[in-house]
Amino acid sequence: MKTITHTTLTILAILLAALGGFIYSGLYNIGADDHHTAFVFSVMETVRDRSISRHAQHIVVPPLTDNASIAEGAEHYAGMCTGCHLAPGIEQSAMRKGLYPQPPKLTEPNDLSPAEQFWVIKHGLKMTGMPAWGATHSDEEIWHIVAFLQQLPQLTTAQYQALTADSVNENSVASPTASVHHHH
């Protein structure tokens, strides 16, 4: 039994030394233009998806249908998110082309629940370029963005532009959101 334990510890030490040697060698290309192997990418996606799901499971989602909230979320989105996540009428951006992994196109439906969207926006995602907006935005502001994200996949370019136009008149901001709700 002592020999088996000694052999196991020796093999483990050799594997750890080899892993350390690989890490410190710099052989692994960390450049965003050199994509991961399918296995590594799959592992990273699984870690990301399970982490988001676990950390968001106890978040209580407020009502997300208030027109003023959606309009405020639209303004935040236009100012902070379109460079990576695009918008109606924006099919590509210079920054997005160089990002790996590619950020989701939030103009298309996705699998994240509102609680998961809130968590990702607030805490960001390591090694993806997704910042933790909770460092500069209140939970209320983040919920406005989440409220807007519930509408985004259904918006036309004209509706999006009306929502995100810098408007002094609140009625011109509220009316496009009201028409969005009638589509549900």
FENSULVEN-V895145 format. One line per field, one symbol per residue. ss: DSSP state (A for helix, B for strand, O for the rest). phi: phi as a letter, one per 30 degrees, with the letter a starting at -180 (. if undefined). A space follows every 10 residues. Layout:
ss = ???
phi = ???
//
This chain:
ss = OAAAAAAAAA AAAAAAAAAA AAAAAOOOOO OOOOOOOAAA AAAAAAAAAA AAAAAAOOOO OOOOOOAAAA AAAAAAAAAA OAAAAOBOOB OOOAAAAOOO OOOOOOOOOO OOOAAAAAAA AAAOBOOOOB OOAAAOOOAA AAAAAAAAAA AAOOOOAAAA AAAAOOOOOA AAAAAAAAAA AOOO
phi = .ddddddddd dddddddddd dddddidddd ddccdddedd ddddddeddd deeddcdcdd ddebcdeddd ddddddeddc cddcciaeic cabdddecdb dddddddceb dddeddeedd ddcibehbjd dddddbbdee ddddddeddd cedcddeddd dddcddcddd dddddddddd dddd
//
